[in-house]
Amino acid sequence: MPVFTKQEIVEACRDKPLLIEITDLDPLIKLDIRYATKNNFLKRPVYKEARAFLQKEAAEALVKISKDLNKEGYGLLVFDGYRPWSTTKIFWDETPSEKRNFVADPKVGSNHNRGCAVDLTLYELKSGKEIKMPCEYDTFSEEAFPSHAGSTKEEKANRDFLIKVMEKDGDFKVHPNEWWHYDYKDCNKYPVLNLTFDEITNEP
Ligand SMILES: [Zn+2]
């Protein structure tokens, strides 16, 4: 079981691009950081702040997608980006074994822990309203699968549009079990991290 000390994390970060706050790059990327609220599968906040960070390259690739989407009248609504390893451990410990295909094993770590995965959906620029998808974020059932055939024609078309837009440049790939989760192409070159949001912005 990897347990990372602060020193190890600082060392691991030394030669790597830093985690940066997505909204600093693009104010039209909206946030709905569910884990900073009770509106998540644990029904309690696990983050102290509603903020979203990604590795610089991943953040820049996301901003490019966001700007392309803006031209079509849509924006990105982010549910989660970088996630400390300790949060992944909480998710695993509190998820029943039959639902663990929807959470990352802390023995391996999640791409969210590397700052290379983002959970998101679409909103309409004009109204600011979230676009309807086949199921809610963090629905731990088959409706979450990107290939799921159920739900309405409109919801499926919206989901397929999101996946197409996210994958078009080859920078992100949708998770096989979750329509909202996208992994950046170079995830493995970044280490699993356990920094809090506060520690990211206050590094010495
Ligand atoms: Zn995710």
Residues whose N, C-alpha, C, O or C-beta is under 5 A from the ligand:
A	BS01	ZN	D119 H181
